[in-house]
Amino acid sequence: MLKWYRQKTAVENSLEVLNILFTIIFCLEAVIRLSAIGFQNYFKDNWNIFDFIIALGSLIGILMNQLTSV
């Protein structure tokens, strides 16, 4: 949500790197929780489901951005 008209390339690149970094952190958190408490227990909690969907959506967003920017 930090885009504006005539945005500098350095700002755009920094936001892209931060998006990837935080997505990796959230995905690692989901993987660690899945391995720690197990598949069934992980998906019993609604917050874990929400976090998983957000992490998955972020991964898909990054992949779509990379595939369409070629």
N, C-alpha and C positions, 0 to 999 in steps of 0.2 A: 504494500500500500504506500510505498515511498517513490512513486513515479510522478514526474512532472514534465512539463513542456521544455524541450531543449536540455534534458538531463545530461550531465557529463558522463562520459564513458567510464571514467574511474569509479563513479558512484554506482553505475549499473553493474560493473564487474564485481565490486565489493559486495553488493546485495546478492548477486548470484552465488558468490563463494559462501557467504553467510547462510544462505538458504540451503545449500548442499551440506554444509557443516552441521547445521541444526537437524537436518533430515537424517543424517548419519547417526547423530547422537540419539534421536528418538527411536530409530530403527534398532540400534544396539540395545537400548533400554527394553524394547519389546522382546527382543530375542533373549536377553538375560532373564527377564521375568518369565517368559515361556519355559525356558530350561529350568528355572528355579522352582516354579510352583506347578508345572505340568500343564498340558494342553487343556484338560477339562476344567481345572481350577482357574486357569487364566480367563477362560471365556465365561465363567460364572459371574464375574464382576463387570458391571456395565461400564465403569470407567476404563477398564482394560480394553473392552471392545471399542470404546470411543477412541482411545489412544491408538489402537491397532489400525482403525479405519483412517485416522488422520495421518499416521506414518505411511500407510499404503498409498493414500491419495497423494501425499507429498512425493513419494517415489515415482508414481505414475506421472505427476506433473513435471518432474525433472526430466524423466525419460522423453516425454512428449516435447518438451522444450528443446532438448538436445537433438531429437530426430527431425524437428521442423526447422531448426536454425541452420541446417547444412546448406 
